[in-house]
């Protein structure tokens, strides 16, 4: 079957699509509403559409919600380099400025959450507040991978180690119209969402989006940098830089059933929060709280974000 065109991710809805140039790349963004800026950063194996519920809800609460396809995903540029957290944080910080603002509420899930933690540490003046879903602090993940070998170590190894192999993961994620993407989503989700019609639609859209030329290779480069940098100087420099405590208010939302980034790992995130820190663990929820329990997450965001 022919690979989808990048423009195929421009799903119509009560939002607008446009392109923004920031940090040396063209980024595809989706906007809804007017008011204080909220930037939404997605994770793997998704694209901007993962925030469909939050875009509308935040707009209704008086915010300008902007979801972006991260570098290498969807209809955003896919350069050969830049899949390290230094550069990805620069993409997000640059996007805030390119949208005409000096600061924003930053919301991230999975890789988007790791990027959000990094922006808050490295460019704190850009961040009014930080909300992370299914995304412990990067140093919590790094520490628990070693300290909790039977827990976080095993959970990370179950998928991330296979992504280090050249070329094979790319083929495996593309074949059969992206069927492995659906298996990943189902394996990481809570049972209620995995059995729903909403999950079926999400899986179909993510299967299509991962087959956009270049996306799957770029997605694997995130994981390859994350592991390989641990044995290089850039990884040590990154760890030192991101160890700076976050001054902005932090809301952490995690699924009690998250099998890949464990609740016990997320529980350590408060160690890197210098300002107000609130943690919410949602029962029966896996790795995708914003999709599995959109009403609960929207209510938490509405109560946490300030105009």
C-alpha positions as a Markdown table, in Angstrom:
| # | Residue | x | y | z |
|---|---|---|---|---|
| 1 | Unk | 0.0 | 0.0 | 0.0 |
| 2 | Unk | 1.2 | 3.5 | -0.8 |
| 3 | Unk | 2.7 | 5.5 | 2.1 |
| 4 | Unk | 0.5 | 8.4 | 3.3 |
| 5 | Unk | 1.4 | 11.9 | 2.4 |
| 6 | Unk | 2.5 | 14.1 | 5.4 |
| 7 | Unk | -0.6 | 16.3 | 4.8 |
| 8 | Unk | -2.8 | 13.3 | 5.7 |
| 9 | Unk | -2.3 | 14.2 | 9.4 |
| 10 | Unk | -4.1 | 17.5 | 9.0 |
| 11 | Unk | -7.3 | 16.1 | 10.4 |
| 12 | Unk | -10.2 | 18.6 | 10.1 |
| 13 | Unk | -12.0 | 19.7 | 13.2 |
| 14 | Unk | -12.8 | 22.8 | 15.3 |
| 15 | Unk | -9.2 | 23.9 | 15.0 |
| 16 | Unk | -6.9 | 25.4 | 12.4 |
| 17 | Unk | -3.7 | 24.0 | 10.9 |
| 18 | Unk | -0.7 | 26.1 | 10.0 |
| 19 | Unk | 3.1 | 26.0 | 9.8 |
| 20 | Unk | 5.6 | 27.8 | 12.1 |
| 21 | Unk | 9.3 | 28.2 | 11.6 |
| 22 | Unk | 11.3 | 27.7 | 14.8 |
| 23 | Unk | 14.7 | 26.5 | 15.8 |
| 24 | Unk | 15.7 | 25.9 | 12.1 |
| 25 | Unk | 12.8 | 23.7 | 11.1 |
| 26 | Unk | 9.2 | 24.0 | 9.9 |
| 27 | Unk | 6.7 | 22.8 | 12.5 |
| 28 | Unk | 3.1 | 21.8 | 11.8 |
| 29 | Unk | 0.9 | 23.2 | 14.6 |
| 30 | Unk | -2.9 | 22.9 | 15.3 |
| 31 | Unk | -4.6 | 25.8 | 17.1 |
| 32 | Unk | -7.8 | 26.2 | 19.0 |
| 33 | Unk | -9.1 | 29.1 | 21.0 |
| 34 | Unk | -7.8 | 32.4 | 22.3 |
| 35 | Unk | -6.1 | 33.4 | 25.5 |
| 36 | Unk | -3.0 | 32.4 | 27.4 |
| 37 | Unk | -0.9 | 30.0 | 25.3 |
| 38 | Unk | -0.8 | 26.3 | 26.2 |
| 39 | Unk | 1.6 | 24.2 | 24.1 |
| 40 | Unk | 0.9 | 20.5 | 23.8 |
| 41 | Unk | 3.7 | 18.0 | 23.1 |
| 42 | Unk | 2.8 | 14.5 | 22.1 |
| 43 | Unk | 4.7 | 11.2 | 22.6 |
| 44 | Unk | 5.4 | 7.9 | 20.8 |
| 45 | Unk | 3.8 | 6.4 | 18.7 |
| 46 | Unk | 1.4 | 9.3 | 18.2 |
| 47 | Unk | 1.2 | 12.8 | 16.6 |
| 48 | Unk | -0.6 | 16.0 | 17.4 |
| 49 | Unk | -4.1 | 14.4 | 17.2 |
| 50 | Unk | -3.5 | 12.7 | 20.5 |
| 51 | Unk | -4.5 | 16.1 | 22.1 |
| 52 | Unk | -7.9 | 16.3 | 20.3 |
| 53 | Unk | -9.9 | 16.3 | 23.5 |
| 54 | Unk | -7.6 | 18.8 | 25.3 |
| 55 | Unk | -7.6 | 21.3 | 22.3 |
| 56 | Unk | -11.3 | 21.8 | 22.5 |
| 57 | Unk | -11.6 | 21.7 | 26.3 |
| 58 | Unk | -8.8 | 24.2 | 26.8 |
| 59 | Unk | -10.3 | 26.6 | 24.2 |
| 60 | Unk | -13.6 | 26.4 | 26.1 |
| 61 | Unk | -11.8 | 27.4 | 29.3 |
| 62 | Unk | -10.3 | 30.5 | 27.7 |
| 63 | Unk | -6.9 | 29.3 | 26.5 |
| 64 | Unk | -5.1 | 29.3 | 23.2 |
| 65 | Unk | -4.3 | 25.6 | 22.8 |
| 66 | Unk | -1.6 | 24.7 | 20.3 |
| 67 | Unk | -0.6 | 21.1 | 19.6 |
| 68 | Unk | 2.5 | 20.4 | 17.5 |
| 69 | Unk | 3.9 | 17.5 | 15.5 |
| 70 | Unk | 7.3 | 17.0 | 17.1 |
| 71 | Unk | 10.4 | 17.0 | 15.0 |
| 72 | Unk | 10.3 | 14.0 | 12.7 |
| 73 | Unk | 6.6 | 13.4 | 13.1 |
| 74 | Unk | 3.5 | 14.1 | 11.1 |
| 75 | Unk | 3.7 | 17.2 | 8.8 |
| 76 | Unk | 6.7 | 18.7 | 10.6 |
| 77 | Unk | 10.2 | 18.6 | 9.0 |
| 78 | Unk | 12.2 | 15.4 | 9.3 |
| 79 | Unk | 15.9 | 16.5 | 9.3 |
| 80 | Unk | 18.6 | 13.9 | 9.6 |
| 81 | Unk | 19.8 | 15.2 | 13.0 |
| 82 | Unk | 18.4 | 16.8 | 16.1 |
| 83 | Unk | 16.7 | 14.0 | 18.0 |
| 84 | Unk | 18.4 | 14.7 | 21.3 |
| 85 | Unk | 16.6 | 16.4 | 24.2 |
| 86 | Unk | 18.8 | 19.5 | 23.9 |
| 87 | Unk | 17.6 | 20.2 | 20.4 |
| 88 | Unk | 14.0 | 19.0 | 21.0 |
| 89 | Unk | 13.7 | 21.4 | 23.9 |
| 90 | Unk | 15.0 | 24.1 | 21.6 |
| 91 | Unk | 12.2 | 23.3 | 19.2 |
| 92 | Unk | 9.6 | 23.7 | 21.9 |
| 93 | Unk | 11.1 | 26.9 | 23.3 |
| 94 | Unk | 11.5 | 28.3 | 19.8 |
| 95 | Unk | 7.9 | 27.5 | 19.0 |
| 96 | Unk | 6.7 | 29.5 | 22.0 |
| 97 | Unk | 8.5 | 32.6 | 20.6 |
| 98 | Unk | 7.4 | 31.9 | 17.1 |
| 99 | Unk | 3.8 | 31.9 | 18.2 |
| 100 | Unk | 4.3 | 35.5 | 19.5 |
| 101 | Unk | 4.6 | 34.8 | 23.2 |
| 102 | Unk | 7.5 | 34.9 | 25.7 |
| 103 | Unk | 6.0 | 32.3 | 28.0 |
| 104 | Unk | 3.5 | 29.4 | 27.8 |
| 105 | Unk | 1.9 | 26.7 | 29.9 |
| 106 | Unk | 3.7 | 23.6 | 28.6 |
| 107 | Unk | 1.9 | 20.2 | 28.6 |
| 108 | Unk | 3.7 | 17.0 | 27.5 |
| 109 | Unk | 3.1 | 13.3 | 27.3 |
| 110 | Unk | 5.7 | 10.5 | 27.1 |
| 111 | Unk | 8.6 | 12.0 | 25.0 |
| 112 | Unk | 6.7 | 15.3 | 24.9 |
| 113 | Unk | 6.8 | 15.2 | 28.7 |
| 114 | Unk | 10.5 | 14.6 | 28.8 |
| 115 | Unk | 10.9 | 17.5 | 26.4 |
| 116 | Unk | 8.7 | 19.6 | 28.7 |
| 117 | Unk | 10.8 | 18.8 | 31.8 |
| 118 | Unk | 13.9 | 19.8 | 29.8 |
| 119 | Unk | 12.5 | 23.1 | 28.6 |
| 120 | Unk | 11.5 | 24.0 | 32.2 |
| 121 | Unk | 15.0 | 23.2 | 33.4 |
| 122 | Unk | 17.0 | 24.8 | 30.6 |
| 123 | Unk | 14.8 | 27.7 | 29.6 |
| 124 | Unk | 12.7 | 28.4 | 32.7 |
| 125 | Unk | 11.6 | 31.9 | 31.5 |
| 126 | Unk | 9.7 | 30.2 | 28.7 |
| 127 | Unk | 7.5 | 28.1 | 31.1 |
| 128 | Unk | 4.6 | 29.5 | 33.1 |
| 129 | Unk | 3.6 | 26.0 | 34.3 |
| 130 | Unk | 4.5 | 22.4 | 33.5 |
| 131 | Unk | 2.1 | 19.5 | 33.1 |
| 132 | Unk | 3.5 | 16.1 | 32.4 |
| 133 | Unk | 1.4 | 12.9 | 31.6 |
| 134 | Unk | 3.0 | 9.5 | 31.6 |
| 135 | Unk | 6.4 | 11.2 | 31.9 |
| 136 | Unk | 8.6 | 11.1 | 35.0 |
| 137 | Unk | 11.5 | 13.5 | 35.3 |
| 138 | Unk | 14.3 | 12.4 | 32.9 |
| 139 | Unk | 16.7 | 11.8 | 35.8 |
| 140 | Unk | 14.1 | 9.7 | 37.6 |
| 141 | Unk | 13.9 | 7.5 | 34.6 |
| 142 | Unk | 17.6 | 7.3 | 34.3 |
| 143 | Unk | 18.1 | 6.5 | 37.9 |
| 144 | Unk | 15.3 | 3.9 | 38.2 |
| 145 | Unk | 16.5 | 2.1 | 35.1 |
| 146 | Unk | 19.6 | 1.1 | 37.0 |
| 147 | Unk | 18.3 | 1.0 | 40.6 |
| 148 | Unk | 15.0 | -0.9 | 39.9 |
| 149 | Unk | 16.2 | -3.5 | 37.4 |
| 150 | Unk | 13.2 | -5.8 | 37.9 |
| 151 | Unk | 10.8 | -2.9 | 37.6 |
| 152 | Unk | 11.7 | 0.2 | 35.5 |
| 153 | Unk | 14.8 | -1.6 | 34.1 |
| 154 | Unk | 12.8 | -4.5 | 32.8 |
| 155 | Unk | 9.9 | -2.2 | 31.6 |
| 156 | Unk | 12.3 | 0.0 | 29.6 |
| 157 | Unk | 14.3 | -2.9 | 28.2 |
| 158 | Unk | 11.0 | -4.6 | 27.0 |
| 159 | Unk | 10.8 | -2.1 | 24.1 |
| 160 | Unk | 13.6 | 0.5 | 24.1 |
| 161 | Unk | 16.5 | -2.0 | 23.6 |
| 162 | Unk | 14.9 | -3.4 | 20.5 |
| 163 | Unk | 14.7 | 0.1 | 19.0 |
| 164 | Unk | 18.5 | 0.3 | 19.1 |
| 165 | Unk | 18.9 | -2.2 | 16.2 |
| 166 | Unk | 19.5 | -0.5 | 12.8 |
| 167 | Unk | 16.7 | -0.7 | 10.3 |
| 168 | Unk | 14.7 | -3.6 | 11.8 |
| 169 | Unk | 12.5 | -1.5 | 14.0 |
| 170 | Unk | 11.6 | 0.7 | 11.1 |
| 171 | Unk | 10.5 | -2.2 | 9.0 |
| 172 | Unk | 8.6 | -3.8 | 11.9 |
| 173 | Unk | 6.6 | -0.7 | 12.6 |
| 174 | Unk | 5.7 | -0.1 | 9.0 |
| 175 | Unk | 4.7 | -3.5 | 7.8 |
| 176 | Unk | 1.0 | -4.6 | 7.7 |
| 177 | Unk | -0.1 | -1.0 | 7.6 |
| 178 | Unk | 1.5 | -0.2 | 10.9 |
| 179 | Unk | -0.1 | -3.1 | 12.8 |
| 180 | Unk | 2.6 | -3.1 | 15.5 |
| 181 | Unk | 1.8 | 0.4 | 16.4 |
| 182 | Unk | -1.7 | -0.7 | 17.4 |
| 183 | Unk | -0.2 | -3.6 | 19.4 |
| 184 | Unk | 2.0 | -1.1 | 21.2 |
| 185 | Unk | -0.9 | 1.2 | 22.0 |
| 186 | Unk | -3.0 | -1.7 | 23.2 |
| 187 | Unk | -0.2 | -3.1 | 25.4 |
| 188 | Unk | 0.5 | 0.2 | 27.0 |
| 189 | Unk | -3.2 | 1.3 | 27.5 |
| 190 | Unk | -5.6 | 0.5 | 30.3 |
| 191 | Unk | -8.2 | -2.2 | 29.6 |
| 192 | Unk | -11.2 | 0.1 | 29.4 |
| 193 | Unk | -9.8 | 2.4 | 26.7 |
| 194 | Unk | -8.3 | -0.5 | 24.8 |
| 195 | Unk | -11.8 | -2.0 | 24.4 |
| 196 | Unk | -13.4 | 1.2 | 23.3 |
| 197 | Unk | -14.4 | 2.7 | 19.9 |
| 198 | Unk | -12.2 | 5.7 | 20.7 |
| 199 | Unk | -9.2 | 3.4 | 20.9 |
| 200 | Unk | -10.0 | 1.9 | 17.5 |
| 201 | Unk | -10.0 | 5.3 | 15.9 |
| 202 | Unk | -6.8 | 6.4 | 17.7 |
| 203 | Unk | -5.1 | 3.2 | 16.6 |
| 204 | Unk | -6.1 | 3.6 | 13.0 |
| 205 | Unk | -4.9 | 7.2 | 12.9 |
| 206 | Unk | -1.6 | 6.4 | 14.5 |
| 207 | Unk | -1.0 | 3.4 | 12.2 |
| 208 | Unk | -1.4 | 5.8 | 9.3 |
| 209 | Unk | 0.7 | 8.6 | 10.7 |
| 210 | Unk | 3.7 | 6.3 | 11.5 |
| 211 | Unk | 3.8 | 5.3 | 7.8 |
| 212 | Unk | 4.3 | 8.8 | 6.6 |
| 213 | Unk | 7.8 | 8.7 | 4.9 |
| 214 | Unk | 10.6 | 9.3 | 7.4 |
| 215 | Unk | 8.5 | 9.3 | 10.6 |
| 216 | Unk | 9.4 | 5.8 | 11.9 |
| 217 | Unk | 13.1 | 6.4 | 11.5 |
| 218 | Unk | 13.0 | 9.7 | 13.2 |
| 219 | Unk | 10.9 | 8.2 | 16.1 |
| 220 | Unk | 13.6 | 5.6 | 16.6 |
| 221 | Unk | 16.3 | 8.2 | 16.7 |
| 222 | Unk | 14.8 | 9.6 | 19.9 |
| 223 | Unk | 15.3 | 6.3 | 21.6 |
| 224 | Unk | 18.7 | 5.7 | 20.1 |
| 225 | Unk | 20.0 | 9.0 | 21.4 |
| 226 | Unk | 18.5 | 8.4 | 24.8 |
| 227 | Unk | 20.4 | 5.1 | 25.3 |
| 228 | Unk | 23.6 | 5.8 | 23.5 |
| 229 | Unk | 24.1 | 9.3 | 25.1 |
| 230 | Unk | 24.4 | 7.5 | 28.5 |
| 231 | Unk | 27.9 | 6.4 | 27.5 |
| 232 | Unk | 29.0 | 9.7 | 26.0 |
| 233 | Unk | 29.8 | 13.2 | 27.1 |
| 234 | Unk | 26.6 | 14.7 | 25.8 |
| 235 | Unk | 24.6 | 12.5 | 28.0 |
| 236 | Unk | 26.5 | 13.5 | 31.1 |
| 237 | Unk | 26.3 | 17.2 | 30.2 |
| 238 | Unk | 22.5 | 16.8 | 29.6 |
| 239 | Unk | 22.1 | 15.1 | 33.0 |
| 240 | Unk | 23.9 | 17.9 | 34.7 |
| 241 | Unk | 21.9 | 20.6 | 33.0 |
| 242 | Unk | 18.5 | 19.1 | 33.6 |
| 243 | Unk | 19.3 | 18.5 | 37.3 |
| 244 | Unk | 18.4 | 22.2 | 37.8 |
| 245 | Unk | 15.1 | 22.1 | 39.9 |
| 246 | Unk | 12.0 | 23.4 | 38.1 |
| 247 | Unk | 10.7 | 26.6 | 39.6 |
| 248 | Unk | 7.4 | 26.6 | 37.7 |
| 249 | Unk | 4.3 | 24.9 | 39.2 |
| 250 | Unk | 4.2 | 21.3 | 38.2 |
| 251 | Unk | 1.3 | 19.0 | 37.7 |
| 252 | Unk | 2.1 | 15.3 | 37.1 |
| 253 | Unk | -0.6 | 12.9 | 35.9 |
| 254 | Unk | 0.2 | 9.2 | 35.7 |
| 255 | Unk | -1.8 | 6.1 | 35.1 |
| 256 | Unk | -1.7 | 3.5 | 37.9 |
| 257 | Unk | -1.4 | 0.7 | 35.2 |
| 258 | Unk | 1.3 | 2.4 | 33.1 |
| 259 | Unk | 3.6 | -0.6 | 32.1 |
| 260 | Unk | 6.4 | 1.3 | 30.5 |
| 261 | Unk | 7.1 | 4.3 | 32.7 |
| 262 | Unk | 6.1 | 3.0 | 36.1 |
| 263 | Unk | 4.2 | 4.9 | 38.8 |
| 264 | Unk | 7.1 | 4.2 | 41.2 |
| 265 | Unk | 9.4 | 6.0 | 38.8 |
| 266 | Unk | 7.0 | 9.0 | 38.5 |
| 267 | Unk | 6.8 | 9.2 | 42.3 |
| 268 | Unk | 10.4 | 10.4 | 42.3 |
| 269 | Unk | 9.8 | 13.4 | 40.1 |
| 270 | Unk | 9.1 | 15.8 | 42.9 |
| 271 | Unk | 12.8 | 15.7 | 43.8 |
| 272 | Unk | 13.4 | 18.0 | 40.9 |
| 273 | Unk | 10.5 | 20.4 | 41.6 |
| 274 | Unk | 11.5 | 23.6 | 43.5 |
| 275 | Unk | 8.0 | 25.1 | 43.2 |
| 276 | Unk | 4.5 | 23.8 | 43.8 |
| 277 | Unk | 4.3 | 20.1 | 42.8 |
| 278 | Unk | 1.1 | 18.1 | 42.5 |
| 279 | Unk | 0.9 | 14.5 | 41.6 |
| 280 | Unk | -2.3 | 12.6 | 40.5 |
| 281 | Unk | -2.4 | 8.9 | 39.8 |
| 282 | Unk | -5.5 | 7.7 | 37.9 |
| 283 | Unk | -6.8 | 4.2 | 38.7 |
| 284 | Unk | -7.4 | 1.8 | 35.8 |
| 285 | Unk | -5.4 | 4.0 | 33.4 |
| 286 | Unk | -2.3 | 3.0 | 31.5 |
| 287 | Unk | 0.2 | 5.1 | 29.6 |
| 288 | Unk | -2.2 | 7.5 | 27.9 |
| 289 | Unk | -4.2 | 9.4 | 30.6 |
| 290 | Unk | -5.2 | 12.2 | 28.2 |
| 291 | Unk | -6.8 | 9.8 | 25.8 |
| 292 | Unk | -8.0 | 7.2 | 28.3 |
| 293 | Unk | -9.7 | 9.6 | 30.7 |
| 294 | Unk | -10.0 | 12.9 | 28.8 |
| 295 | Unk | -12.7 | 14.3 | 31.1 |
| 296 | Unk | -10.6 | 13.7 | 34.2 |
| 297 | Unk | -7.5 | 15.2 | 32.6 |
| 298 | Unk | -9.3 | 18.2 | 31.2 |
| 299 | Unk | -10.7 | 18.9 | 34.7 |
| 300 | Unk | -7.2 | 18.7 | 36.2 |
| 301 | Unk | -5.8 | 21.0 | 33.6 |
| 302 | Unk | -8.7 | 23.5 | 34.1 |
| 303 | Unk | -8.1 | 23.6 | 37.8 |
| 304 | Unk | -4.3 | 23.8 | 37.5 |
| 305 | Unk | -3.7 | 26.3 | 34.7 |
| 306 | Unk | -4.0 | 30.0 | 35.4 |
| 307 | Unk | -5.0 | 32.7 | 32.9 |
